[in-house]
Amino acid sequence: MGPAPRRFHDPRSTKYDFLGSVLVRCPRCAAAARVVPAPDAPPEEPGLFEPRRLVCTGCGLSRTWSGRSVAFSSGTSQPATDPYFGLPLWLQTETRHGWLWAYNPEHLDLVRRFVAASLRERVPWYDHGRKMTLVARLPRWVTRARNRDEVLRAVDRIRATLTTG
């Protein structure tokens, strides 16, 4: 008998749960920078549209976003960008099927745990109100068992950029 299947239970996360800190490529020095909620944001504007700050520790670049619209990347045919400044995400790599990306290490860890699991449990849509969680929206090529090793290698390549960036 083989080893016990690795089980994944959907935590009901959505992409909005990972926008607290987004790793991007700095437009000035090409190092890893962060898009985080601005520390001086007014308390009456919590959530998706609260002001954000781009901060690069490599070159000291700091920019503020206080717009009223965000643009999420769709599809995997091109590199992904952050929804606020439109900068390329730091945590992404290209595979033969398309681009695999994550907003931050926690997002990448969720994708890794889902892909590595041989038993994937999702909550029924009628149980929680959210019909499409983050793992439910992953592209088919990411969720297919036959692509598991390739996707896990891509996740490892992305994770390696955390130590070099």
Secondary structure in CASP SS format (residue, H / E / C, confidence):
PFRMAT SS
TARGET T0000
AUTHOR 0000-0000-0000
METHOD secondary structure of the structure
MODEL  1
M C 1.00
G C 1.00
P C 1.00
A C 1.00
P C 1.00
R C 1.00
R E 1.00
F E 1.00
H E 1.00
D C 1.00
P C 1.00
R C 1.00
S C 1.00
T C 1.00
K H 1.00
Y H 1.00
D H 1.00
F H 1.00
L C 1.00
G C 1.00
S C 1.00
V E 1.00
L E 1.00
V E 1.00
R E 1.00
C C 1.00
P C 1.00
R C 1.00
C C 1.00
A C 1.00
A C 1.00
A E 1.00
A E 1.00
R E 1.00
V E 1.00
V E 1.00
P E 1.00
A C 1.00
P C 1.00
D C 1.00
A C 1.00
P C 1.00
P C 1.00
E C 1.00
E C 1.00
P C 1.00
G C 1.00
L C 1.00
F C 1.00
E C 1.00
P C 1.00
R E 1.00
R E 1.00
L E 1.00
V E 1.00
C C 1.00
T C 1.00
G C 1.00
C C 1.00
G C 1.00
L C 1.00
S E 1.00
R E 1.00
T E 1.00
W E 1.00
S C 1.00
G C 1.00
R C 1.00
S C 1.00
V C 1.00
A C 1.00
F C 1.00
S C 1.00
S C 1.00
G C 1.00
T C 1.00
S C 1.00
Q C 1.00
P C 1.00
A C 1.00
T E 1.00
D C 1.00
P C 1.00
Y C 1.00
F C 1.00
G C 1.00
L C 1.00
P E 1.00
L E 1.00
W C 1.00
L E 1.00
Q E 1.00
T E 1.00
E E 1.00
T C 1.00
R C 1.00
H C 1.00
G C 1.00
W E 1.00
L E 1.00
W E 1.00
A E 1.00
Y C 1.00
N C 1.00
P H 1.00
E H 1.00
H H 1.00
L H 1.00
D H 1.00
L H 1.00
V H 1.00
R H 1.00
R H 1.00
F H 1.00
V H 1.00
A H 1.00
A C 1.00
S C 1.00
L E 1.00
R E 1.00
E E 1.00
R C 1.00
V C 1.00
P C 1.00
W H 1.00
Y H 1.00
D H 1.00
H H 1.00
G C 1.00
R C 1.00
K C 1.00
M C 1.00
T C 1.00
L C 1.00
V H 1.00
A H 1.00
R H 1.00
L C 1.00
P C 1.00
R H 1.00
W H 1.00
V H 1.00
T H 1.00
R C 1.00
A H 1.00
R H 1.00
N H 1.00
R H 1.00
D H 1.00
E H 1.00
V H 1.00
L H 1.00
R H 1.00
A H 1.00
V H 1.00
D H 1.00
R H 1.00
I H 1.00
R H 1.00
A H 1.00
T H 1.00
L H 1.00
T H 1.00
T H 1.00
G C 1.00
END
